Structures are given as structure tokens and as C-alpha cells.
Amino acid sequence: MVQNTTRKLLWFIAIWCASVTILGIVAYAIKLVVL
């Protein structure tokens, strides 16, 4: 049970980090285009 919860937590962290990274790259690209 604990292992399953930990696995879900790791997946959540991994997806969250990926989303933040993608948003950062998109924001950086938009900044380059605008400026």
C-alpha cells in the first residue's frame, strides 16, 4: 500500500517537473520572439 502511494507521488512529481520545464521553455521562446 505504501509502495503504491509512493509510486503515485513519484509520478505526480515527475509530471509536475516536466510541465514546469515545458512552460519555462515556451515562455523563454515567446520572450525571444517578442524581444
C-alpha positions in Angstrom: 0.0 0.0 0.0 2.8 2.4 1.0 4.8 1.5 -2.1 1.8 2.2 -4.4 1.3 5.6 -2.8 5.0 6.4 -3.2 4.9 5.4 -6.8 1.9 7.7 -7.4 3.7 10.5 -5.7 6.8 10.0 -7.8 4.7 10.0 -11.0 3.0 13.3 -9.8 6.4 14.9 -9.1 7.8 13.7 -12.5 4.8 15.1 -14.4 4.8 18.3 -12.5 8.5 18.9 -13.2 8.0 18.1 -16.9 5.1 20.6 -17.1 7.1 23.3 -15.4 10.1 22.7 -17.7 7.9 22.8 -20.8 6.2 26.0 -19.6 9.6 27.5 -18.9 10.8 26.7 -22.4 7.7 28.0 -24.0 7.9 31.2 -22.0 11.5 31.6 -23.0 10.7 31.1 -26.7 7.9 33.6 -26.6 10.2 36.1 -24.8 12.8 35.6 -27.6 10.2 36.1 -30.3 8.7 39.2 -28.7 12.0 40.8 -27.9 
